[in-house]
Amino acid sequence: MRVFIKPDQSHPTEYMILEQQLTILETSKKLKELGVKQESMFYWKQDLNGVSWILVYVSYIARLKNEVKANPDIWISAFTVTELGEIMKDKIEPFPPMYDSSMENWNWQDEVIADTEAEVRGRMLVFLLENKLIEL
């Protein structure tokens, strides 16, 4: 499923793909397992057959608040870039030092690579939590 959002009326033919702005399901599940508070604008929701997952916008969830509370296992936050930035804002240094000699011997095994910024931030948060480098 692809969800599109029209970014701006001045460019009616350009669309932003929503999935590129959110953490993927696997990363979202891992963040939930690690105890990241499940508060976001978008959620992954397990469909009625219990096999696949769909993206749901928060306004839809507002109408189903009781269902979310009653069935938390079928609702998982799909975090945006901004939401992940807010979660980590006081946890990581905003600007790296001008020069760090430790980087000369860095083996890059902890490098985080993904296709989108949201996914990079999500994976970075997973890494930081799993390695107990930060606490939420």
N, C-alpha and C positions, 0 to 999 in steps of 0.2 A: 504494500500500500504506500502510495506517495501522497503527501499532503503538501499543498502549496499555499503560500501566503503572498499576497500582492504587497510589495514593499512600499510603493509610493505611486500616487496617481499621475505624477509627471512622466513615469515610465511604465505605461500600462502593459507592455509586452514582457517585462522582466519579472520573474518570479523567484522567490527564495524557497528552497526545498526545506521544509520544516525538520525532517530527520537529520539534516546537516547541522542543525542548531541545538540538538539534544544528545544526551548520552544514549548509546545503544542499549538494548534490553539487557545484555550480559553484564555490562558495566553497571547499569542501574541496579540489577539484582545484587551484585557484589557490594555496592555502596550501602544498600539496605541491610545486607548481612553484617556489615561492619558497623552498623548502628547510626548511619547518617539519617537525621530526622527527615521523615517523608513529607516534606512540604515543598511543593513546586507548582508551576502553572500547568504543566503537562504530566500525565501519568501513563504508564503502560498498564493496560487492564486485560486480564485474561478473558477471552470470549466465552460464550455459553458452553461451547463444546469442551472447554478446558485444555485445548491443545495449542491454539495460537494466541497471540497478543496483539492488541490494537492500541494506537495512541489516542488519548482522550484529553481534551482541553478542560481547564479548571472550571469554566462556567457550567459545563455539563456535570462535573463532580459536585459542584455546589448544590445541585438538585438531588444528588444521590449521597449526601453526607452520611446518612444512617447506614447505607450499604457499604460505604468505605470503612466505617468504624466496625461494622458487623463482619466484614470479610476482608481484613487487611492483607491476606495472602494473595489476593487477586489484583491488588493495586500496588504499583511500584513507581516511585517518582522518576520521571525522565527529566533530568536537570538541564537547564539552559546554561550557556556560557556565563551569563550574568549571575545566575544563582550559584554556580560553582565558585565564581570569583568572590561572592559574598561569604560563602562558607569558609573559604580559605584566606580571606583578606587579612586577618590578624594572626594567621598561622605561619605565613611564609614571608621572607624578606622581599619587599617590593622591587628593590633595585639591587642588582648584583654589584659587588665591589668592582672598581675600575680594573684591577688586575688581581688574580688569585693564582699564586704559583702552584697550588695543589692541582689545578687543572692540567698542568703539564703532563702529569702521570695518570690522568683519568682514563679508565678503560671503557667508559661509556656503557657499562653493563646495566646501569640504572636509567638509561635513556628511555624516554616515553615517546612513542611514535604512534600516530593515528591519522586517519583521513580528515578529521575535522577538529576545530579548536575545542568544541564541547567534549569530544571523546578524549582528546589529550588531557584536558583538565580533569575529566572523570577518572581516567587511568592514573593520573598523578595523585589524585586524592586517595584512590585505592592503595597505591604504593606507600604513601605517607602514613596512612592508617595501619596497614598491614605490618609495616616496619616500626610502628610505634614512634614515628618521628613527630607526630602531632596527635593531639586529642581534641575531640569536639565536645 
